Amino acid sequence: MDTTIRNLDSATYRRLKARAALEGRTIGEALNDAMRLYLDRHGERDANGARVSASRSLGDSRPTPTDRHELRATRVRQAWRASKADPEIRTVARDWLARHPSREPAIDELWAEALEGRGPLHGWLEGVDGALSTVDIPLRALLSSHPFVTYLRCSIRETSAT
């Protein structure tokens, strides 16, 4: 759903926007989480007086941020496997990465290393447990900056059920 919200505190909005960007999330995802937390914290109750989570009370059947993150991780690993089977996919990914750098050079460096078959991100893509333990960048940010052009359209966006 698209909407306009007026009278937001500009400093708070900028902090939330920066935090969402660091986590590789949209401002909409961050605001949805904040609204759900607010509703949960303030004790929404059903007709019987029992606490109801915000997502249940809103009838929300959309994927949660965790669901979206897990699906993105699955799709990026699928793209990785495809790039191992087809060197052209890896070449396209390298070219795309060179022409479309992210705002975080460290993320680009991790992807470049992975495409060369080395580094902690390569280990994660190969399914090595704890491979990213030495990386200070959230996995969500790494996944949202993946260079697999054919899989860029596979990101999950919230859509209105109406």
C-alpha positions as CSV (number, residue, x, y, z in Angstrom):
1,M,0.0,0.0,0.0
2,D,1.3,3.5,-0.8
3,T,0.5,6.3,1.6
4,T,1.7,9.7,2.7
5,I,2.6,10.3,6.3
6,R,2.9,13.9,7.5
7,N,4.5,15.6,10.5
8,L,7.3,13.0,10.9
9,D,10.3,14.1,13.0
10,S,13.0,14.6,10.3
11,A,15.9,13.5,12.5
12,T,14.2,10.3,13.6
13,Y,13.1,9.6,10.0
14,R,16.8,10.1,8.7
15,R,18.1,7.7,11.5
16,L,15.5,5.0,10.5
17,K,16.3,5.4,6.8
18,A,20.0,5.1,7.4
19,R,19.6,2.1,9.6
20,A,17.3,0.4,7.1
21,A,19.9,1.1,4.3
22,L,22.7,-0.4,6.4
23,E,20.6,-3.6,6.8
24,G,19.7,-3.6,3.1
25,R,16.0,-3.0,3.7
26,T,13.6,-0.5,2.4
27,I,12.2,2.3,4.6
28,G,8.7,0.7,4.1
29,E,10.0,-2.6,5.6
30,A,11.5,-0.8,8.5
31,L,8.3,1.2,9.2
32,N,6.1,-1.9,8.9
33,D,8.3,-3.6,11.5
34,A,8.1,-0.5,13.8
35,M,4.4,-0.4,13.5
36,R,4.0,-4.1,14.3
37,L,6.3,-3.7,17.3
38,Y,4.3,-0.7,18.5
39,L,1.0,-2.5,18.2
40,D,2.5,-5.6,20.0
41,R,4.0,-3.5,22.8
42,H,0.7,-1.7,23.4
43,G,-1.2,-4.9,24.1
44,E,-3.7,-5.2,21.4
45,R,-6.4,-7.7,22.5
46,D,-8.9,-9.9,20.8
47,A,-12.6,-10.3,21.8
48,N,-11.7,-12.7,24.6
49,G,-9.1,-10.3,26.1
50,A,-6.1,-12.3,24.9
51,R,-3.1,-10.5,23.5
52,V,-2.9,-10.6,19.7
53,S,0.2,-10.0,17.7
54,A,0.1,-7.1,15.3
55,S,0.5,-9.2,12.2
56,R,-2.4,-11.5,13.2
57,S,-4.7,-8.6,14.3
58,L,-4.1,-6.9,11.0
59,G,-4.9,-10.1,9.1
60,D,-1.5,-9.9,7.5
61,S,-0.8,-12.9,5.3
62,R,2.1,-11.3,3.6
63,P,5.6,-12.6,4.2
64,T,7.4,-11.2,7.2
65,P,10.8,-9.5,6.9
66,T,12.4,-12.8,8.0
67,D,10.5,-14.7,5.3
68,R,11.6,-12.2,2.7
69,H,15.2,-12.4,3.9
70,E,15.2,-16.2,3.8
71,L,13.6,-16.2,0.3
72,R,16.2,-13.7,-1.0
73,A,19.0,-15.9,0.5
74,T,17.6,-18.9,-1.2
75,R,17.4,-17.1,-4.5
76,V,20.9,-15.7,-4.3
77,R,22.2,-19.2,-3.6
78,Q,20.3,-20.5,-6.5
79,A,21.8,-17.8,-8.7
80,W,25.2,-18.8,-7.3
81,R,24.7,-22.5,-8.2
82,A,23.6,-21.4,-11.7
83,S,26.7,-19.3,-12.1
84,K,28.8,-22.3,-11.2
85,A,27.1,-24.3,-13.9
86,D,27.2,-21.5,-16.5
87,P,30.4,-19.4,-16.6
88,E,28.5,-16.8,-18.7
89,I,26.3,-16.0,-15.7
90,R,29.4,-15.3,-13.6
91,T,30.8,-13.1,-16.3
92,V,27.6,-11.1,-16.5
93,A,27.7,-10.8,-12.7
94,R,31.3,-9.5,-12.7
95,D,30.5,-7.0,-15.5
96,W,27.3,-5.8,-13.6
97,L,29.3,-5.4,-10.4
98,A,31.9,-3.3,-12.1
99,R,29.3,-1.1,-13.8
100,H,27.0,-0.7,-10.8
101,P,29.0,-0.3,-7.6
102,S,27.0,-0.2,-4.3
103,R,27.4,2.5,-1.8
104,E,29.6,0.2,0.3
105,P,32.9,-0.7,-1.4
106,A,33.4,-3.5,1.2
107,I,30.2,-5.2,-0.1
108,D,31.5,-5.0,-3.7
109,E,34.8,-6.4,-2.6
110,L,33.2,-9.3,-0.9
111,W,31.1,-10.1,-4.1
112,A,34.2,-9.7,-6.3
113,E,36.1,-12.2,-4.1
114,A,33.1,-14.6,-4.1
115,L,32.9,-14.5,-7.9
116,E,36.6,-15.4,-8.0
117,G,35.9,-18.4,-5.7
118,R,37.4,-17.1,-2.5
119,G,36.5,-15.2,0.6
120,P,33.9,-15.4,3.4
121,L,30.9,-14.7,1.1
122,H,32.1,-17.5,-1.2
123,G,32.0,-19.8,1.9
124,W,28.5,-18.7,2.8
125,L,27.3,-19.2,-0.8
126,E,28.8,-22.7,-0.7
127,G,26.9,-23.4,2.6
128,V,29.8,-23.3,5.0
129,D,28.5,-22.7,8.5
130,G,29.9,-19.5,10.2
131,A,31.6,-18.4,7.0
132,L,30.5,-14.8,7.5
133,S,31.4,-14.7,11.2
134,T,34.4,-12.3,10.5
135,V,32.3,-10.0,8.3
136,D,30.8,-6.9,10.0
137,I,28.3,-6.3,7.2
138,P,24.7,-7.6,7.8
139,L,23.8,-10.5,5.5
140,R,20.7,-8.6,4.5
141,A,22.9,-5.9,3.0
142,L,25.1,-8.4,1.2
143,L,22.1,-10.1,-0.3
144,S,20.3,-6.9,-1.4
145,S,23.5,-6.0,-3.3
146,H,24.0,-9.3,-5.2
147,P,25.2,-9.0,-8.8
148,F,23.1,-11.7,-10.4
149,V,21.3,-9.6,-13.0
150,T,18.9,-12.4,-14.0
151,Y,17.8,-12.7,-10.4
152,L,17.4,-9.0,-9.6
153,R,13.7,-9.2,-10.6
154,C,13.2,-11.9,-8.0
155,S,13.2,-9.6,-5.0
156,I,10.1,-9.6,-2.9
157,R,8.1,-6.4,-2.6
158,E,5.1,-5.9,-0.5
159,T,1.9,-5.5,-2.4
160,S,-1.5,-4.6,-1.3
161,A,-3.9,-7.5,-0.9
162,T,-6.8,-5.2,-2.1
